Amino acid sequence: MRRWWLTSALLCGACFDFDQAAQVCRDSGRCESADGGGGEAADAGTLDGGAPDAGGADAGTLYAPIAFTSTGFAWDYPFPMGGGLTALAPVDDDELYAVGDDDVLVHYARGAWTVSHLPSPWDPPTTARCLLRFADGGLWAFDTSSSAYLSKPGGGFSVFTQAPPTAMEASRCALSDQGLPWIGGKKHDDPTPSIGPGIQEGVLAPRDVWYSPGPPSTAGFVRALDPSGLALVSDQRVLQRLADGGWTELANLGGGYYPAGAILRVDPSTAWVVGSDDSSFVVTLDGGVTRFPVPGPSSSFTGTWSSLLSDGPDVVIGGGPGVLRCPSADPSACTSEYGDPHRTLFALARGKSALFAVGWNGQILRKPPDAGWQALAPGARTHVYALWQDGDGTLWAGADDGWLLHRTASGWVERQLPGTGTIFGVTRTSGGTLWVAGDELLASVDDVGPVSATIERPDGGTFTLEPGSGASLNSIAGTEPGNTWAVGMKGLLLGWDGTTWRQVPVPPSVSFSEVWVSDGGTAWAVGGYNTRAVYFFDGAAWSDRTPTSASSKDLFTVWGAGPREVFVTGFENDGLHFLPDGGVKQWALGNGNFSVSSMTGRVRGDGGIELWGLMGDLVAHARGPLANATLTQLSTGVGYANLVRLYGDTLWVTGPRYDGNSGFVVSLDAGR
């Protein structure tokens, strides 16, 4: 069962200065440079499960470390980032550039990766939508802020022109047959409220602006451009470039509105247009229109086709559902070449002889001639929930569908535990065993694979948490025998004695959300999911410490400043502070009725306390008297955070993105 309480996004309160924090982080040497770094991975394996050995105990897909972002957080997993990649420009079959969310710029060349960012003049940065490569090797990019970028001979990019966002909002681009970039998007007419499709042309200052404000396109904008001089407008009109440089309407496809789409001239007299699975057409250049079916799961966003390219006698279609290959002479005979419900594609491009694709969740795919699609960067898992740092400084993270991720010195390696659900917790006991807990899951993990734990019941029987058991664990903590605990739904409270896991009797009406273990031999467990419970382990036995109060709000998270002093909070920021003398008082992290899903903290050298808590897509930070917490927004459009943990001076945050297609692990320097 997924953590159900992570359901609402929150707006930023008093946001801090990201640029200043980023600089402090870089100066400290704890964060990677803004230039990124070369990974040691070559091709990261194929999509059929095959993968090279990473050089260590874990075999799986290898990810290179990621660069520090311009907004102050370091996207550490997955590669190249948790966000989307929207455009790419191959150099040859073993080198490419890609751009996307947060104006990220990714360069892959013969197994090495470099990650940087376009020099956006906007704060926060916007999404790069276009990337074109000129014949001389120069690069040109455009983002949603209407900022255009041109690569410099010495490397890097510079902003060379910028139209006010009120004038032009770019969505797609293409390199024309004449070698000039076309920018297509939404044109705003300042004197009137009219908005219509706009197309700009030029390398330096944009010229030849085309604008059609009148019906039927009062709210239309350009969704696709073809190098031969065709454009697709969101109101389903097809435009054609004229010899004098202007544009005219070629066809009106009718039938509604395109959320996305692509257009491609397949021969001198015919073009294909694709959008959602029920809106695909062949358009002849004399204005004729024929609808043809394209297989897809639905007409939702993930069922939308967004890219087209020719590959010999075939047309290749890419988008949310995957990749199709269709004979250009028979658009009804398409076959699926690649598909993954967790990997939404956005753009296709051609290298020297290979095809490439990029997607919303940071994936980069390559298809060599006469071979299947391979993952250069397979992208994010849908959600990332758990995080644990080993004594050697490496990280472990747990994700959906049994994916266990390990951050080594060379990057991230991942493996899938067979037959398991979501991983909610990871810890390593002093004997060296790595324990993983989650949805119908409690297992030890070694070089061979996971081994499900046998759990002794209070009545002397045994059971295991395996698929079909219906039992779930939400948290695991501790390293020492006698004080390592796992907690979960329906009264599950399990303890490790060094040899066996044993169940502690707890009423099944109590569903625990998190457990915290102290170095002093004590532990605290708190309850959520329509229960309000606080349990305390004094080193010998567990007892119910739930205060008597009228509140019934769920408790999600606990962190302790000492063996007998902890902070507990949860739904609508309703919290409790348990004092060392046994007293308890009301407490809240931050202002307002924010729900706190996860919390971490530390006791400073001067005896003061610092706390960090997650509130939707925000991090709240409190010091000293723990009042008036500062809310820090994670990054542009990150999503709902699941977990926050502090290791040394690095604050780590995990979660899923807003788009639902990818998860993330980000870090922030907490030593500022």
DANORNOR-V896856 format. One record per residue. N is the residue number from 1. PHI is phi in radians with two decimals (NA if undefined). PSI is psi in whole degrees, 0 to 359 (none if undefined). Layout:
n:N phi:PHI psi:PSI
n:N phi:PHI psi:PSI
This chain:
n:1 phi:NA psi:130
n:2 phi:-1.29 psi:159
n:3 phi:-1.23 psi:106
n:4 phi:-1.30 psi:344
n:5 phi:-1.42 psi:352
n:6 phi:-1.54 psi:78
n:7 phi:-2.19 psi:354
n:8 phi:-2.38 psi:141
n:9 phi:-1.59 psi:151
n:10 phi:-2.18 psi:153
n:11 phi:-1.53 psi:154
n:12 phi:-1.29 psi:136
n:13 phi:-1.58 psi:244
n:14 phi:-1.44 psi:87
n:15 phi:-1.29 psi:144
n:16 phi:-1.65 psi:179
n:17 phi:-1.40 psi:103
n:18 phi:-1.13 psi:318
n:19 phi:-1.07 psi:319
n:20 phi:-1.14 psi:317
n:21 phi:-1.11 psi:321
n:22 phi:-1.10 psi:317
n:23 phi:-1.15 psi:318
n:24 phi:-1.06 psi:318
n:25 phi:-1.10 psi:315
n:26 phi:-1.14 psi:319
n:27 phi:-1.11 psi:330
n:28 phi:-1.27 psi:342
n:29 phi:1.41 psi:3
n:30 phi:-1.56 psi:348
n:31 phi:-2.02 psi:154
n:32 phi:-1.22 psi:159
n:33 phi:-1.26 psi:164
n:34 phi:-1.17 psi:344
n:35 phi:-1.43 psi:350
n:36 phi:1.36 psi:195
n:37 phi:-2.73 psi:158
n:38 phi:-1.33 psi:131
n:39 phi:-1.47 psi:167
n:40 phi:-1.69 psi:0
n:41 phi:-1.50 psi:140
n:42 phi:-1.59 psi:217
n:43 phi:-1.02 psi:133
n:44 phi:-1.57 psi:20
n:45 phi:1.87 psi:174
n:46 phi:-1.83 psi:168
n:47 phi:-1.40 psi:357
n:48 phi:-1.58 psi:12
n:49 phi:1.80 psi:345
n:50 phi:-1.25 psi:143
n:51 phi:-2.77 psi:150
n:52 phi:-1.30 psi:160
n:53 phi:-1.29 psi:139
n:54 phi:-1.41 psi:357
n:55 phi:1.65 psi:359
n:56 phi:-2.24 psi:202
n:57 phi:-1.25 psi:330
n:58 phi:-1.60 psi:129
n:59 phi:-1.78 psi:138
n:60 phi:2.85 psi:201
n:61 phi:-1.49 psi:134
n:62 phi:-1.77 psi:132
n:63 phi:-2.03 psi:138
n:64 phi:-1.41 psi:150
n:65 phi:-1.05 psi:156
n:66 phi:-1.95 psi:160
n:67 phi:-1.43 psi:161
n:68 phi:-1.26 psi:131
n:69 phi:-1.44 psi:166
n:70 phi:-1.27 psi:347
n:71 phi:-1.73 psi:9
n:72 phi:1.82 psi:349
n:73 phi:-1.93 psi:147
n:74 phi:-1.73 psi:115
n:75 phi:-1.32 psi:104
n:76 phi:-1.63 psi:327
n:77 phi:-2.54 psi:144
n:78 phi:-1.64 psi:174
n:79 phi:-1.53 psi:137
n:80 phi:-1.51 psi:345
n:81 phi:-3.01 psi:166
n:82 phi:-1.26 psi:343
n:83 phi:-1.54 psi:191
n:84 phi:-1.61 psi:151
n:85 phi:-1.90 psi:127
n:86 phi:-1.96 psi:344
n:87 phi:-2.70 psi:154
n:88 phi:-2.57 psi:157
n:89 phi:-2.44 psi:98
n:90 phi:-1.19 psi:147
n:91 phi:-1.66 psi:313
n:92 phi:-2.66 psi:201
n:93 phi:-1.35 psi:355
n:94 phi:-2.34 psi:21
n:95 phi:-2.67 psi:138
n:96 phi:-2.73 psi:163
n:97 phi:-2.07 psi:148
n:98 phi:-2.53 psi:151
n:99 phi:-2.30 psi:165
n:100 phi:-3.12 psi:217
n:101 phi:-0.96 psi:149
n:102 phi:1.06 psi:25
n:103 phi:0.94 psi:34
n:104 phi:-1.20 psi:146
n:105 phi:-2.23 psi:117
n:106 phi:-1.91 psi:134
n:107 phi:-2.16 psi:121
n:108 phi:-1.99 psi:129
n:109 phi:-2.56 psi:108
n:110 phi:0.89 psi:49
n:111 phi:1.62 psi:349
n:112 phi:-1.86 psi:146
n:113 phi:-2.10 psi:143
n:114 phi:-2.32 psi:134
n:115 phi:-2.19 psi:129
n:116 phi:-2.48 psi:197
n:117 phi:-2.43 psi:145
n:118 phi:-1.10 psi:146
n:119 phi:-1.34 psi:67
n:120 phi:-1.12 psi:134
n:121 phi:-1.41 psi:1
n:122 phi:-1.83 psi:148
n:123 phi:-2.30 psi:114
n:124 phi:-1.37 psi:164
n:125 phi:-1.09 psi:158
n:126 phi:-1.78 psi:192
n:127 phi:-1.73 psi:127
n:128 phi:-1.30 psi:125
n:129 phi:-1.84 psi:336
n:130 phi:-2.30 psi:145
n:131 phi:-2.60 psi:121
n:132 phi:-2.20 psi:147
n:133 phi:-2.07 psi:123
n:134 phi:-1.37 psi:167
n:135 phi:-1.08 psi:330
n:136 phi:-1.47 psi:4
n:137 phi:1.65 psi:352
n:138 phi:-1.22 psi:155
n:139 phi:-2.01 psi:149
n:140 phi:-2.37 psi:134
n:141 phi:-2.36 psi:158
n:142 phi:-2.53 psi:141
n:143 phi:-2.19 psi:180
n:144 phi:-1.26 psi:353
n:145 phi:-1.53 psi:4
n:146 phi:1.19 psi:25
n:147 phi:-1.63 psi:134
n:148 phi:-1.92 psi:147
n:149 phi:-2.32 psi:140
n:150 phi:-2.21 psi:131
n:151 phi:-1.22 psi:145
n:152 phi:-1.68 psi:154
n:153 phi:-1.00 psi:325
n:154 phi:-1.45 psi:3
n:155 phi:1.84 psi:159
n:156 phi:1.43 psi:181
n:157 phi:-2.18 psi:156
n:158 phi:-2.32 psi:150
n:159 phi:-1.36 psi:121
n:160 phi:-1.94 psi:343
n:161 phi:-2.78 psi:152
n:162 phi:-2.60 psi:118
n:163 phi:-1.63 psi:141
n:164 phi:-1.00 psi:141
n:165 phi:-0.99 psi:334
n:166 phi:-1.26 psi:347
n:167 phi:-1.70 psi:322
n:168 phi:-2.67 psi:126
n:169 phi:-2.00 psi:108
n:170 phi:-1.36 psi:147
n:171 phi:-2.23 psi:318
n:172 phi:-2.49 psi:165
n:173 phi:-2.59 psi:170
n:174 phi:-2.72 psi:153
n:175 phi:-1.62 psi:115
n:176 phi:-1.19 psi:167
n:177 phi:-1.05 psi:338
n:178 phi:-1.53 psi:1
n:179 phi:1.47 psi:14
n:180 phi:-1.89 psi:144
n:181 phi:-1.34 psi:136
n:182 phi:-1.82 psi:131
n:183 phi:-1.89 psi:124
n:184 phi:-2.05 psi:142
n:185 phi:-3.11 psi:219
n:186 phi:-1.99 psi:123
n:187 phi:-1.76 psi:126
n:188 phi:-1.74 psi:132
n:189 phi:-1.78 psi:103
n:190 phi:-0.96 psi:318
n:191 phi:-1.18 psi:339
n:192 phi:-2.26 psi:163
n:193 phi:-1.38 psi:3
n:194 phi:-1.17 psi:142
n:195 phi:-2.32 psi:129
n:196 phi:-2.55 psi:178
n:197 phi:-1.23 psi:140
n:198 phi:-2.25 psi:145
n:199 phi:-2.35 psi:126
n:200 phi:-1.97 psi:153
n:201 phi:-2.35 psi:141
n:202 phi:2.48 psi:159
n:203 phi:-1.66 psi:316
n:204 phi:-1.71 psi:242
n:205 phi:-1.09 psi:126
n:206 phi:-1.02 psi:142
n:207 phi:-2.40 psi:174
n:208 phi:0.95 psi:54
n:209 phi:-1.32 psi:125
n:210 phi:-1.89 psi:135
n:211 phi:-2.57 psi:130
n:212 phi:-2.20 psi:89
n:213 phi:-1.40 psi:343
n:214 phi:-1.44 psi:172
n:215 phi:-1.01 psi:149
n:216 phi:-1.63 psi:23
n:217 phi:-2.06 psi:37
n:218 phi:-1.14 psi:339
n:219 phi:-2.16 psi:18
n:220 phi:-1.48 psi:159
n:221 phi:-2.65 psi:159
n:222 phi:-1.31 psi:126
n:223 phi:-1.86 psi:341
n:224 phi:-2.73 psi:148
n:225 phi:-2.32 psi:143
n:226 phi:-2.02 psi:140
n:227 phi:-1.01 psi:338
n:228 phi:-1.41 psi:352
n:229 phi:1.90 psi:38
n:230 phi:-2.16 psi:149
n:231 phi:-2.43 psi:148
n:232 phi:-1.98 psi:127
n:233 phi:-1.77 psi:150
n:234 phi:-1.09 psi:338
n:235 phi:-1.52 psi:17
n:236 phi:1.26 psi:29
n:237 phi:-1.66 psi:148
n:238 phi:-1.90 psi:127
n:239 phi:-1.86 psi:152
n:240 phi:-2.28 psi:139
n:241 phi:-1.29 psi:135
n:242 phi:-1.70 psi:163
n:243 phi:-1.10 psi:330
n:244 phi:-1.47 psi:4
n:245 phi:1.72 psi:349
n:246 phi:-1.45 psi:182
n:247 phi:-2.24 psi:149
n:248 phi:-2.45 psi:159
n:249 phi:-1.36 psi:125
n:250 phi:-1.65 psi:317
n:251 phi:-2.71 psi:153
n:252 phi:-2.05 psi:110
n:253 phi:-1.30 psi:333
n:254 phi:1.18 psi:178
n:255 phi:1.56 psi:10
n:256 phi:2.18 psi:211
n:257 phi:-2.15 psi:135
n:258 phi:-1.55 psi:119
n:259 phi:-1.28 psi:334
n:260 phi:-2.83 psi:181
n:261 phi:2.89 psi:175
n:262 phi:-2.59 psi:155
n:263 phi:-2.42 psi:142
n:264 phi:-2.62 psi:129
n:265 phi:-1.43 psi:118
n:266 phi:-1.64 psi:340
n:267 phi:-2.74 psi:176
n:268 phi:-1.04 psi:341
n:269 phi:-2.10 psi:1
n:270 phi:-2.39 psi:142
n:271 phi:-2.28 psi:152
n:272 phi:-1.89 psi:144
n:273 phi:-2.26 psi:131
n:274 phi:-2.26 psi:152
n:275 phi:-2.58 psi:244
n:276 phi:-1.34 psi:171
n:277 phi:-1.16 psi:344
n:278 phi:-1.89 psi:15
n:279 phi:-2.37 psi:71
n:280 phi:-2.28 psi:140
n:281 phi:-2.50 psi:153
n:282 phi:-1.83 psi:127
n:283 phi:-2.05 psi:121
n:284 phi:-1.53 psi:149
n:285 phi:-1.31 psi:2
n:286 phi:-1.64 psi:9
n:287 phi:1.74 psi:356
n:288 phi:-1.26 psi:147
n:289 phi:-2.35 psi:131
n:290 phi:-2.27 psi:129
n:291 phi:-1.46 psi:140
n:292 phi:-2.38 psi:147
n:293 phi:-1.38 psi:141
n:294 phi:-2.16 psi:123
n:295 phi:-1.11 psi:138
n:296 phi:-2.92 psi:157
n:297 phi:-1.21 psi:329
n:298 phi:-2.97 psi:181
n:299 phi:-1.71 psi:16
n:300 phi:-1.29 psi:181
n:301 phi:-1.05 psi:318
n:302 phi:-1.23 psi:347
n:303 phi:-1.70 psi:15
n:304 phi:-1.75 psi:134
n:305 phi:-1.59 psi:135
n:306 phi:-2.25 psi:0
n:307 phi:-2.64 psi:144
n:308 phi:-2.40 psi:143
n:309 phi:-2.68 psi:156
n:310 phi:-1.55 psi:141
n:311 phi:-2.41 psi:89
n:312 phi:1.13 psi:233
n:313 phi:-1.43 psi:0
n:314 phi:-1.90 psi:161
n:315 phi:-1.97 psi:129
n:316 phi:-1.82 psi:129
n:317 phi:-2.00 psi:130
n:318 phi:-2.20 psi:153
n:319 phi:2.95 psi:201
n:320 phi:-0.92 psi:315
n:321 phi:-1.30 psi:345
n:322 phi:2.32 psi:226
n:323 phi:-2.30 psi:132
n:324 phi:-2.01 psi:150
n:325 phi:-2.10 psi:127
n:326 phi:-2.27 psi:136
n:327 phi:-1.13 psi:131
n:328 phi:-1.10 psi:337
n:329 phi:-1.48 psi:348
n:330 phi:-2.54 psi:85
n:331 phi:-1.15 psi:350
n:332 phi:-1.49 psi:355
n:333 phi:-1.85 psi:39
n:334 phi:-1.31 psi:147
n:335 phi:-2.24 psi:149
n:336 phi:-1.35 psi:131
n:337 phi:-1.85 psi:335
n:338 phi:-2.85 psi:142
n:339 phi:-2.82 psi:142
n:340 phi:-2.72 psi:119
n:341 phi:-1.11 psi:342
n:342 phi:-1.71 psi:2
n:343 phi:-2.21 psi:86
n:344 phi:-1.41 psi:119
n:345 phi:-1.49 psi:157
n:346 phi:-2.21 psi:316
n:347 phi:-2.41 psi:145
n:348 phi:-1.97 psi:154
n:349 phi:-2.75 psi:164
n:350 phi:-1.98 psi:134
n:351 phi:-1.57 psi:212
n:352 phi:-1.14 psi:310
n:353 phi:-2.40 psi:347
n:354 phi:-1.63 psi:158
n:355 phi:-1.82 psi:150
n:356 phi:-2.27 psi:157
n:357 phi:-2.55 psi:149
n:358 phi:-2.24 psi:160
n:359 phi:-2.44 psi:174
n:360 phi:-1.11 psi:330
n:361 phi:-1.71 psi:23
n:362 phi:1.49 psi:12
n:363 phi:-1.47 psi:151
n:364 phi:-2.31 psi:123
n:365 phi:-2.02 psi:152
n:366 phi:-2.39 psi:139
n:367 phi:-2.14 psi:103
n:368 phi:-1.22 psi:166
n:369 phi:-1.06 psi:137
n:370 phi:1.05 psi:32
n:371 phi:-2.58 psi:167
n:372 phi:-1.44 psi:177
n:373 phi:-1.25 psi:131
n:374 phi:-1.97 psi:153
n:375 phi:-1.72 psi:107
n:376 phi:-1.26 psi:319
n:377 phi:-2.44 psi:100
n:378 phi:-1.14 psi:347
n:379 phi:1.59 psi:185
n:380 phi:-1.48 psi:152
n:381 phi:-1.25 psi:158
n:382 phi:-1.07 psi:312
n:383 phi:-2.32 psi:147
n:384 phi:-2.13 psi:124
n:385 phi:-1.97 psi:314
n:386 phi:-1.80 psi:156
n:387 phi:-2.66 psi:137
n:388 phi:-2.59 psi:136
n:389 phi:-1.89 psi:123
n:390 phi:-1.30 psi:169
n:391 phi:-1.12 psi:336
n:392 phi:-1.49 psi:4
n:393 phi:1.59 psi:352
n:394 phi:-1.35 psi:155
n:395 phi:-1.89 psi:150
n:396 phi:-2.13 psi:138
n:397 phi:-2.35 psi:146
n:398 phi:-1.99 psi:143
n:399 phi:-2.37 psi:185
n:400 phi:-1.11 psi:160
n:401 phi:1.02 psi:30
n:402 phi:1.30 psi:18
n:403 phi:-1.42 psi:125
n:404 phi:-1.95 psi:125
n:405 phi:-1.98 psi:137
n:406 phi:-2.23 psi:122
n:407 phi:-1.63 psi:107
n:408 phi:-1.72 psi:183
n:409 phi:-1.14 psi:336
n:410 phi:-1.62 psi:350
n:411 phi:2.43 psi:199
n:412 phi:-1.66 psi:133
n:413 phi:-2.03 psi:140
n:414 phi:-2.26 psi:150
n:415 phi:-2.45 psi:154
n:416 phi:-1.85 psi:123
n:417 phi:-1.34 psi:125
n:418 phi:-1.17 psi:138
n:419 phi:1.17 psi:30
n:420 phi:-2.08 psi:165
n:421 phi:-1.71 psi:210
n:422 phi:-1.20 psi:140
n:423 phi:-1.64 psi:119
n:424 phi:-1.83 psi:345
n:425 phi:-2.71 psi:147
n:426 phi:-2.45 psi:139
n:427 phi:-2.70 psi:162
n:428 phi:-2.16 psi:126
n:429 phi:-1.44 psi:166
n:430 phi:-1.10 psi:339
n:431 phi:-1.35 psi:356
n:432 phi:1.73 psi:0
n:433 phi:-1.47 psi:131
n:434 phi:-1.59 psi:123
n:435 phi:-1.90 psi:137
n:436 phi:-2.15 psi:131
n:437 phi:-2.23 psi:148
n:438 phi:3.13 psi:213
n:439 phi:-1.28 psi:110
n:440 phi:0.94 psi:44
n:441 phi:-2.64 psi:125
n:442 phi:-2.59 psi:110
n:443 phi:-2.59 psi:151
n:444 phi:-1.59 psi:149
n:445 phi:-2.22 psi:126
n:446 phi:-2.28 psi:195
n:447 phi:-1.16 psi:337
n:448 phi:-1.46 psi:316
n:449 phi:2.75 psi:184
n:450 phi:-1.39 psi:144
n:451 phi:-2.17 psi:116
n:452 phi:-1.12 psi:139
n:453 phi:-1.43 psi:141
n:454 phi:-1.58 psi:127
n:455 phi:-1.96 psi:130
n:456 phi:-1.50 psi:127
n:457 phi:-1.42 psi:161
n:458 phi:-1.06 psi:332
n:459 phi:-1.48 psi:5
n:460 phi:1.71 psi:348
n:461 phi:-1.40 psi:181
n:462 phi:-2.34 psi:161
n:463 phi:-2.74 psi:167
n:464 phi:-2.25 psi:154
n:465 phi:-1.68 psi:98
n:466 phi:-2.33 psi:167
n:467 phi:-0.91 psi:129
n:468 phi:1.71 psi:350
n:469 phi:-1.30 psi:335
n:470 phi:1.35 psi:4
n:471 phi:-1.88 psi:142
n:472 phi:-2.34 psi:145
n:473 phi:-1.96 psi:136
n:474 phi:-1.80 psi:345
n:475 phi:-2.81 psi:148
n:476 phi:-2.47 psi:141
n:477 phi:-2.70 psi:156
n:478 phi:1.90 psi:156
n:479 phi:-2.27 psi:340
n:480 phi:-1.74 psi:142
n:481 phi:-1.00 psi:139
n:482 phi:1.55 psi:347
n:483 phi:-2.54 psi:45
n:484 phi:-2.13 psi:124
n:485 phi:-2.34 psi:148
n:486 phi:-2.27 psi:136
n:487 phi:-2.27 psi:156
n:488 phi:-2.92 psi:207
n:489 phi:-1.34 psi:156
n:490 phi:0.96 psi:47
n:491 phi:1.31 psi:19
n:492 phi:-1.32 psi:114
n:493 phi:-2.38 psi:108
n:494 phi:-2.07 psi:138
n:495 phi:-2.14 psi:144
n:496 phi:-1.81 psi:123
n:497 phi:-1.78 psi:10
n:498 phi:1.77 psi:341
n:499 phi:-2.25 psi:321
n:500 phi:-2.40 psi:147
n:501 phi:-1.56 psi:131
n:502 phi:-2.18 psi:142
n:503 phi:-1.55 psi:133
n:504 phi:-1.63 psi:131
n:505 phi:-1.11 psi:122
n:506 phi:-2.46 psi:141
n:507 phi:-0.95 psi:136
n:508 phi:-1.13 psi:347
n:509 phi:-1.27 psi:346
n:510 phi:-1.60 psi:122
n:511 phi:-2.00 psi:112
n:512 phi:-1.41 psi:142
n:513 phi:-1.84 psi:328
n:514 phi:-2.74 psi:151
n:515 phi:-2.22 psi:142
n:516 phi:-2.20 psi:136
n:517 phi:-2.10 psi:133
n:518 phi:-1.64 psi:165
n:519 phi:-1.31 psi:348
n:520 phi:-1.61 psi:12
n:521 phi:1.55 psi:7
n:522 phi:-1.89 psi:169
n:523 phi:-2.68 psi:154
n:524 phi:-2.30 psi:138
n:525 phi:-2.24 psi:136
n:526 phi:-2.12 psi:155
n:527 phi:-2.01 psi:147
n:528 phi:-2.40 psi:196
n:529 phi:1.05 psi:69
n:530 phi:1.11 psi:21
n:531 phi:-2.32 psi:154
n:532 phi:-2.28 psi:102
n:533 phi:-2.46 psi:142
n:534 phi:-2.29 psi:119
n:535 phi:-2.03 psi:146
n:536 phi:-2.24 psi:133
n:537 phi:-1.87 psi:118
n:538 phi:-1.60 psi:9
n:539 phi:1.87 psi:344
n:540 phi:-2.22 psi:321
n:541 phi:-2.67 psi:159
n:542 phi:-1.61 psi:145
n:543 phi:-2.46 psi:153
n:544 phi:-1.44 psi:117
n:545 phi:-1.95 psi:20
n:546 phi:-1.15 psi:121
n:547 phi:-1.19 psi:150
n:548 phi:-1.38 psi:117
n:549 phi:-2.72 psi:166
n:550 phi:-1.36 psi:344
n:551 phi:-1.26 psi:140
n:552 phi:-2.14 psi:16
n:553 phi:-1.22 psi:141
n:554 phi:-1.17 psi:145
n:555 phi:-1.86 psi:133
n:556 phi:-1.94 psi:329
n:557 phi:-2.58 psi:153
n:558 phi:-2.51 psi:141
n:559 phi:-2.49 psi:141
n:560 phi:-1.97 psi:139
n:561 phi:-1.55 psi:350
n:562 phi:-2.98 psi:176
n:563 phi:-0.99 psi:329
n:564 phi:-2.17 psi:16
n:565 phi:-2.23 psi:116
n:566 phi:-2.40 psi:158
n:567 phi:-1.96 psi:134
n:568 phi:-2.25 psi:137
n:569 phi:-2.71 psi:177
n:570 phi:-3.13 psi:236
n:571 phi:-1.09 psi:130
n:572 phi:0.92 psi:35
n:573 phi:1.09 psi:24
n:574 phi:-1.43 psi:113
n:575 phi:-2.32 psi:167
n:576 phi:-2.32 psi:144
n:577 phi:-2.04 psi:111
n:578 phi:-1.58 psi:121
n:579 phi:-1.57 psi:156
n:580 phi:-1.04 psi:332
n:581 phi:-1.45 psi:4
n:582 phi:1.72 psi:352
n:583 phi:-1.36 psi:169
n:584 phi:-2.56 psi:142
n:585 phi:-2.47 psi:160
n:586 phi:-1.19 psi:149
n:587 phi:-2.76 psi:149
n:588 phi:-2.50 psi:144
n:589 phi:-1.66 psi:108
n:590 phi:1.50 psi:181
n:591 phi:-1.85 psi:156
n:592 phi:1.51 psi:176
n:593 phi:-1.63 psi:50
n:594 phi:-1.33 psi:141
n:595 phi:-1.57 psi:130
n:596 phi:-1.78 psi:116
n:597 phi:-1.60 psi:336
n:598 phi:-2.72 psi:152
n:599 phi:-2.59 psi:147
n:600 phi:-2.56 psi:170
n:601 phi:-2.99 psi:186
n:602 phi:-2.77 psi:156
n:603 phi:-1.72 psi:121
n:604 phi:-1.32 psi:167
n:605 phi:-1.07 psi:333
n:606 phi:-1.52 psi:7
n:607 phi:1.58 psi:350
n:608 phi:-1.31 psi:169
n:609 phi:-2.10 psi:142
n:610 phi:-2.15 psi:140
n:611 phi:-2.27 psi:145
n:612 phi:-2.20 psi:135
n:613 phi:-2.39 psi:149
n:614 phi:-1.64 psi:132
n:615 phi:-2.28 psi:88
n:616 phi:1.18 psi:248
n:617 phi:-1.83 psi:24
n:618 phi:-2.09 psi:153
n:619 phi:-1.92 psi:124
n:620 phi:-1.70 psi:136
n:621 phi:-2.19 psi:127
n:622 phi:-2.27 psi:143
n:623 phi:-2.21 psi:167
n:624 phi:0.94 psi:247
n:625 phi:-1.25 psi:359
n:626 phi:1.06 psi:43
n:627 phi:-2.23 psi:158
n:628 phi:0.93 psi:57
n:629 phi:-1.09 psi:146
n:630 phi:-1.54 psi:128
n:631 phi:-1.65 psi:125
n:632 phi:-2.01 psi:121
n:633 phi:-1.33 psi:137
n:634 phi:-1.08 psi:303
n:635 phi:-3.07 psi:178
n:636 phi:-1.11 psi:113
n:637 phi:1.06 psi:36
n:638 phi:-1.10 psi:301
n:639 phi:2.32 psi:200
n:640 phi:-1.58 psi:118
n:641 phi:-1.42 psi:146
n:642 phi:-1.82 psi:319
n:643 phi:-2.53 psi:142
n:644 phi:-2.25 psi:133
n:645 phi:-2.44 psi:146
n:646 phi:-1.97 psi:121
n:647 phi:-2.17 psi:112
n:648 phi:1.12 psi:234
n:649 phi:-1.83 psi:18
n:650 phi:-1.97 psi:126
n:651 phi:-1.71 psi:124
n:652 phi:-1.92 psi:141
n:653 phi:-2.32 psi:135
n:654 phi:-2.13 psi:160
n:655 phi:2.92 psi:185
n:656 phi:-1.79 psi:153
n:657 phi:-1.43 psi:165
n:658 phi:-0.99 psi:324
n:659 phi:-1.24 psi:349
n:660 phi:1.33 psi:359
n:661 phi:-1.81 psi:357
n:662 phi:-2.73 psi:154
n:663 phi:-1.93 psi:179
n:664 phi:-2.64 psi:157
n:665 phi:-2.25 psi:119
n:666 phi:-2.15 psi:159
n:667 phi:-2.38 psi:155
n:668 phi:-2.45 psi:141
n:669 phi:-1.22 psi:114
n:670 phi:-1.59 psi:1
n:671 phi:-1.62 psi:14
n:672 phi:-1.19 psi:none
